[in-house]
């Protein structure tokens, strides 16, 4: 029997947290990985785990807000693997939580550049590659957040960009149909990562109080990403919410 070619997945923000955990789960599911992020050292740590699972890992330090860097990332992906089957748009930043009149414009712009423009730039390059490869098509998974539905206090840049990602996801899901490109979004609530650990220690609530919030193991979010990635292209999870069961999401806002 002919050898089945491995599928290729590209994960942004792959050096830590949800991105690193998702890369490990994708490797366990048989994907070779392209690992993108700003810092090379954490990416190399993720690559070690991917290779330990018997899969290939290509490390490409990338700022997803930089158009030329993103173009280079996808060019290197095509050069190494010849195709791309899954893009997980995971990279994101969360500016400091302050009243909007105290928020530096630079913080707002950085959130828009990474959380929204970065998703657009990577999706644009993925479309270009997936449209021309043979067989054509692929899947894009955007990391939204439960903030794509309801805000936390003092979270204008993060919440606004995540709401925008939801609109971008739906538009790309429509525009990808003629090219067998499936696009969906995962909204994650309180996965235990270094970035989100503070929520378990105490998070500001809409009534002004600060209370610890329930957390879940990040592996559950990663397995949800891997499930979305594993589907055939005639099936799509357009939107999935995976969250710590008892966290204050329903009724928040």
N, C-alpha and C positions, 0 to 999 in steps of 0.2 A: 504494500500500500504506500502511496506517496506520503511524504512527511507533511503534516499540517503546519503552515507557517504560524508563528506566534502572533498574537495581537499586540499592538503597541498603544500604550497609554502615556499621556503627558500630564503631569501634575504640577501646578504652580503653587508656590508657598510650601514646597515639599520638605523643607528642612526641619519642621517641627509641627507639633499639634495635629490638627485634623489632616493636613497634607501628608505628613510623614506616616501617620497611621493608615491613611487611605492607600498610600504607595505600597505599604507592606501587605495590605489585604488584596490589592490588585495583583501583586506579585504572586501571592498564594493562589490566586485564581487563574494564573497562567499568563499574565501580561508581562511583557518587557516594558521597562519604564524609562521615560525621559523626566528628569528631576530638575525643576527650575525654582529659583529663589535668589534673594539678594546676597546671601552669605554662603560661600562655598563650603566651609567646614561642616555645618549641619547637614548640607546636602550630601556630603561624602558619608556621613554617618547613616543617613537613610539608604544610600547606595549599598553600604555594607550589608544591611538587612535584606535588601532586595536580592543581592547576589547570593546571600546565604540561603535564600529560597530557591536558588537555581535559575534565576532570571537575569537578563542583562539590564544594566543601568547606565544611562548616559547622563552625566551631570553637566548642566549648563547654567552657570550663574547669570541671572537675568533680573532686571528691574522691569516689571510688566507695564509700568507707566511710560517706558521709553520705546517709541515706535521702532527705532532701528534695532534695539536689543531684542524686541519681540520677533521682528523679521528674521534676525540671525538665529534665534532659538528654533524657529520652525524650519529654516534652511538646514540647520544641523540635524534636526530630526529626520528630514527627508533624505539627507545625505547618508545618515547612519542606517536607517531602517527602511527607507523607501516609501513609507506610508504612515498614517496615524489613524487609529481606530477610536480612541477616546481622549478627549480633553477634559480634565477636571480643573475648571477655573476656580481656584481656591484662595489665591493670595488676597490679602486684605489688611487694612489698618483701621484702628479705632482711636480717633483723637481723644484728648483729655475731655472729661465730663465737666463742662463749665456752662454757666449761663451764656446764651448766644451773644450777648453784648460784650462778653469777655473773650470770645473765641477769635483767635488770630485768623485772618483770611488765609494765611499760608497753611494752617491746619485743615481748613475747609477744602482748599485746592488739592492738598495731598490726598485727602480721602476720596475726592472725585477722581483724581488721576489714577489711583491704585484700584479702588473698589469698583469703579464704573468704566473709566476709559481703559484700564488694564484688561477688563473682561471683554470689552469691545475689540481691542487690538488683537488679543489672543483668538477670539472667535472669528475675526476677519481672516487671520492667517490660517486657522483651521479650515474654514470654508474653502479657501483657495486650494489647499492641499487635498481635502476630501473630495472636492469636485473633480479633480483631474486624475486622482489615483485609480488604479484598477485592481480589484473592483472598487467602484466609487462609493462614497458615503462614509458615515461614521457617527459618532455620538459626542455631544457636548453636554457636560454637567456643570451648571453654575452653582456656586455656594452662595445662597441667599443669606438667610438668618431668620430667626423669628422676628427680628427687627424689620424684615420686609413686610410684616403684617401690623405690628404694634411697637411703639417706641418705649425705650427706657427714658427716665428723666435726663435732660441735658445731653441728648444724643443726636442733635440735628444732622451733622454731616454723615454719620454712619447710617442712620435711619433713612435719610433721603437717598443715599446711594443704593441702599439695599432695596428700597421701593423701586428705584429705577432699574435695577437688575431684573426684577420681576417682569417689568415691561419689555426689557430687552430679550429675556428668555422666551416670552410668548411670541414676540416678533420673529426671533430666529427659528423657533419651532415651526412657524408658518412658512417662512422663507426657505427652510431647509428641505421641505417636502419633495420638491422636484429632483433633489440631488441625493435622496436617501440619507439625509443628515437629520438625526433625531436630537432634539434639544430639550433638556429638563432642568429642574432646579431642586436642590435640597436645602431645606431650612432647618438649621440645627439649633437646639436650645440647651445650654449648660452642659456641654461636653467638657470633661475635666482635662484641660490643657494648661500649660504654664500661663497662657494669656488669660484664661477664664477662671483660674483658681481663686482669684479674689472674690468671685461671686459666692463661693462656698463659705468665705469668711465673713462676708457682709456686703450686701448690695443695696443701694438707695432705691426705695420704693416710691410709687406715686404719691403716697401720703406724707412723704418726707422722712419716714423712718428708715433705718438701716438694719437689714436682717439677713442672716445667712440663707442661701437658697440651695435646694437639693441639686446634686450634680449626678451625671452618669459617666460611665467609663467611655472614653473617646473611641474605643473599639466598636461600639455600637453604631456610631456615626460612620466610621470607616466601612463597616460591613454593609451599611445601607448604600454607600457610594458604590461599593463593589457589586452589589446586587443590581443597581441601575446600569452599571457598565456591562454586566453580563447578559443583558437582554438582547434578543435578535432585533435587527433594525425595523422590523414591522411591529414592534411593541415599544412603548415609551412611558416612562414615569414623568409626566409633565411637572408635577409638584409633589414633593414629599416633605413632611415635617417629622423629625425624630428628636425627642426631647426627654429630659428627666421628667418622670411621670408627675411628680408633685410640685414642680416648679411653678411660679406664678406667671403663667402665660395666658391661659384662658381667663378672661376677666381683667387682664392687665391693660393699662393705657389711661 
